[in-house]
Structure formats: C-alpha cells, structure tokens
Amino acid sequence: MTDAVVRLKIVLTDTEPPIWRRVEVPAEMTLKDLHAVIQAAMGWDDAHLYQFHVGRETIAGPGMDGEGFGMPRAIGAGRVRLDDLAARGVKRFAYVYDMGDSWEHRLQIEKLLPAEPAASYPRFIDGAQRCPPEDVGGIPGFYEFLDAIADPKHPDHEDRLEWYGGPFDPSKLDADRIRKAMARIAARRKRAKSKATR
C-alpha cells in the first residue's frame, strides 16, 4: 500500500454541535504518528497520555504501553500502522486523550486513496467547531466553562475568562493554524524519509 493515503474523520464524542476534523494521512503511518496528527488537527497541547482502542485491543502511547492502570499489557502505538488496520477490515476505532479529562474521539476510516504526487501529507481537509481547552474537566467541565463565559452575570464568568486567558468562541475553527501544524508534521516526515534513504 505504498503511496496510499487514508482519509479519516475524527469526532470528539458527546459534543453538540459536533467537534470534528477530516484529515488525509499516509497509510503507512503508525498510530504513534497518528497521535501527533490528531493533536494538531484538534488543537490539543500533547500534554497528556493517550491510547487507541481497536475492538477489544488497546494500543497505547509511551507511558501506557506496559501493565498498569488496571489493564493488561497494551501494544505500543509505534508498532501498529494504519494500513495494518485497514488490511484487517477496521473501519472505526477510538482514541482517548488525557485519562483524567478522558477526551474520547471516534475515528472512521472513510477512504483509501492514491497519494497526489504534488501533495504533502498529512493534510487537513475540513472540520467544525473549536477544540475545548486543555484541563477544563472533560465534557461536563467544557459545557460548564461555555455557560460561564457566555453569561457575564455567571458567578464564575471572570474567573473562567482569566483562567483561559481571554474570550473563547466555540464556533471558530482555526483552519490556518491546523494547516500550519500539519505542514510541520509533513516536513518532519519528509526530512526523516530523506535521512533514511541516504
């Protein structure tokens, strides 16, 4: 599946309106590298642990791939590639970021496509809504945060604005920031490939 691309839809669960992103990534990308793409696409800060769930299988990032957390030993995310999942017929899987706030994302493999010769991957296609702030307290905390900042009479209004550092518009998707973050990942991948072929 060399030069194949996977189109993925990423949806942050339990959000209304839905917070989602659509990206295209190289099929040979590991789930460890996919973690970096999800972080960039969603707007997370990559400050917490993560894991993927494929059926009953747990595929975890560094710090979570050993035994512990009340779970059996997990497979390391650097050992599983997207094309491995596609070859097994996997269409949907989950990604959980920050075990405290427990941000669960549904990932759907929408298509396998040939790579466009002039394109750089990964690349952002489209999406909607702004990602919640880090450490806001998961989905319940996010909606409490939105209620507080939307109502100047709310008892926590000023504190929440100060905590966040200013206004927060949940409908504003910063597509330019996402594209720049994806371009940085694509450039790193290109440099790594050119070093490997020397």
N, C-alpha and C positions, 0 to 999 in steps of 0.2 A: 504494500500500500504506500510505496514511496511517492512523494509529491501529492498525496491525498490530503484533503482538508475536511475537518469535521465542523459542521455548523451546530452550535449549541445554544439552547435557550436556558438562561439562568433566572429562576424566580425565587425571590425571598418569600418564604411561606408565611401565611397568616397576615398578609398586608393588604389593605384596601384603601385606595386603589392599588393594584399590584405593582410592586417594585421589581422590575425585570430588566435583563440585558440579553442581547443576542450577539454572539461573537463567532468568529471563524478561527480555528486553531489547527496547526499541523497534526495530522492523525498520529504521527509517531511520538507526540508529546506525552511525557509522563504525567501522572496525576500530581506529582510534586510541582512540576512546572505549571500545570493547570491551576493549582492553588494560587500561584502568582498572578495568573490571568484573571481569575475570579476576584482577587483582591483589587486589582487595577480597575476592572470593569465596574465593580460595585462601589468602590470608593472606601474600602476598609483600609486600616493602617498596618495590617500584618503584625499586630502586637500580641496575638493570642495563638493558642494551639488549634489544630484543625484535624478533621478526619472525613473520609468519604465512606458511604455505605452503598454497597452494590448487592442487592438482595440481603442475605444474612452475613455477607462478608464485610469486614471492617478493614479499610485501607487508611493508614494513619500517617500523619506528618511526624517530623522529628519531635521526640519527647513523648509521643503517644504510641509508638510502634512496638513497645515492649509490653509485658504484662503489667497490670495495674488498673486503676480506675474502675475496678470491679469487672474487668473484661478479660477475655482470653487474649493471647498474643495476636497482634494485628500485623498485616502485611505492610511493609514500608511503601509509602506513596511514590518513591523514586523507582520502584520495581514494577510498576504497572503502567502500561501505556494505553492511551485512548483506543488505538487500533486493536489492542487485545480485547478490550470490552466490546467494541463493535463486532469483532470476529465471533464473540460468544453470543451475539444477538442482543446485547444490553441496549435498551433504548432510553431507560430512565435510571438515574441514580441520585444519591443525595450527598450534599456537602454541608458539614456543620463547622461553624467557625465560632470560637470563644465559648468554651464549655460552661462558663458562668452565665453569660447572656444567652447562649445557645441559639445563635442565628442559623436557622436551617434553610438551606437552599435546595430547590428541586432542579436537577439538571436533566435536560432532554436532548438526546442526540436527534436532531431534526433531519440532517442530510450528510452524506459523504459526497464530497465534490472533488473534481480535479483542481489542483492549485493553479491560480492565474500566474503566468510567468512574471509579470511585472509587479505583482502584489507582494507586500510584506505581511507575514503572519507572526503572531496573532493579530487580528484586526477586529475592531468594534463595528458592528453593523447598525444596531439601533437599541432602544430601550426606553424606559419611562420611570419617572419619579426619582427622587434623591434618596440615597442610602441613609439609614439612620446614623446618628453619631455613635462613635465607639463608647462603650461603658455606660450607656444610657439605661440599662436594666432590661434588655431584651425587648420583645414585642410589647408587653404591658407598659414597661418604662418609656418606650418610644411614644406610645399614644398619650401617656400622661404628660410627657415632655411637650408634645404638639399642643395639647389642651392648654398647658401653662403658658407657652409662648404666644399663643393666638389670642389670649384674653388678658389685656393689661390690668384687669381687676383681680386676676387669679393671684392667690397669696404667694405662689412660687414664681410668678412671672419674671421679676427682676433677677432672682437667683438663678433661674434656668438660663436666661439670656446671658448672664455674666459667666455661668459655667461653660456655656457653649462658645462664648466669645463674640456674640453678635446675633443678628437675625438669621433665621433658618427657614428657607422656603422649600417645603417638601415636594412641590411640583417641579422644581427647577433641576433638570438633568444637565450636568456639566459635561457635555459631549466632547468639547475640546480637550478638557483635562484627561478624559478617558482615552481619547485618541493618542495624546502625547504619551501617556503611561504605556499604552500598547506598543507604540513606536519604540520606546526604550527597551521593552522586553524583546521585540523583534530584532533590534540592533544587537542586544546581548547574545541572542541565539545565533545571529549571523557571524559575530566575532568568534563564538565558541566553535561553530562549524568550520570556519576558515582555519582556526588553530588546529583542529582535529585532522584536517586534510593536509597539513604541512609535512 
